[in-house]
């Protein structure tokens, strides 16, 4: 009798579990069918938060990095993050970066986390009845020659986008920063533009010059397109690659790739930088090395929107060339579970003195000396630099809020800052979406283009990745 009861209980529990899984599965199927119906019917729709992350990971670049390092400047050409020294102060980044020798060989600064990082955003909008996205990757370096921070970026637009990467979308253009030029490849076919393909990613191959003086006629972190495929690069003896527009191969000393693509990480045998392996993962030379000696290092993705709020204050940024912006939308953060919070900005007598993220449903208090998340704000533009070893350098480097690629305000394969009809820099969501032709595209300026009800998303103001 007891055995019968146990079997009955087991059967009921099993039936309940089956029912729960069945209902959940039906819910997922129904949700997927409904979203596909939106695409077929040409109604506006948006990628989910997880889908946006997948696109950013899928097309994240592989960086072939040259080095200007010496035995006394190990690691200077590493990609890193704004808060590698864990002090939440950005104006001392160059000064502290110069202490890498002590971090690597003298085991000082034990709290530092080098964490190579590409800062990203994704812009999503309806192009007629089709979905288009623009994705941007800022390759962060703490210093560039005698300057603080470095601002080179990779940008791509895809049209005919669906829910999943590599499902019919087409590349409209790719553009990279080559100092003041916004460079496109000679052609989009053949050897001028190469990708490394895995199940989890299709990664463009990008070359970056060393942080300092001229090497191989390249300098200060400029970016170029790699004209070789991965197999031909890695089977060579010397670490050199063909670049678009150059007749002679250029040296490289590092390979950086996205940690999220485990297939690529395994293929390259890449490692993350730790205190224990830092010495082995720094080349300490600008001379020719062989391919087998090249450190392969992983990076992570974070958000441009992580740094934007800091430009509201004058701790790390000067108000020289400041930009007034009317915030009509909250600056949003999603955690790894997609729980949403919003930025609240603290003012004292009209001046921003701090900010924090709070529950998205928290009401604003519009009394002075309390928190705001909308209204007109001054974003400081120029990066402060307290490295006194370079005389006369105080502030010089334009931050995100005024970067031409942050606004889309540049000419493909040309210079920055050309005039667009209807341009209004006070608009939070103004953006020129290039379509791949010179001076051709769509000026996104409507107050509501970024609303998900209109199929839009402005990721410049949203943190998608867990800090």
ABEGO torsion letter per residue (X at the ends): XAAAAAAAAAAAAAAAAAAAAAAAAAAAAAAAAAAAAAAAAGBBBBBBAAAAAAAAAAABBBBBBBBABBAABBGAABBBBAAAAGAGBAAAAAAAAAAAAAAAAAGBGAABBAGBBBBBBBBBBBBEABBBBBBBBBBBBABBEABBEBABBBBBBBBGBBABBGBGBBBABBBBBBEABBBBBABABEAABBBBBBAABBBBBBBBBBABBBBGGBBGGBBBBBABBAAAAAABABBBBBBBGBABBBBBABBBBBAABAAAAAAAGBBBBBAAAAAAABAGBABBBBAAABBBBBBBBBBAAAAAAAAABAAABBABGBBBBBBABBBBBBBAAGBBBBBBBBBBGGBBAEBBBBBAABBBBABBGBBBABEBBBBBABBBBABAABBGBABABBBAAABAAAAGBBBBGBBBGBBBBGBBAABAABBBBBAGBBGBEBBBABAAAABAAAGBBBAAABBABBX
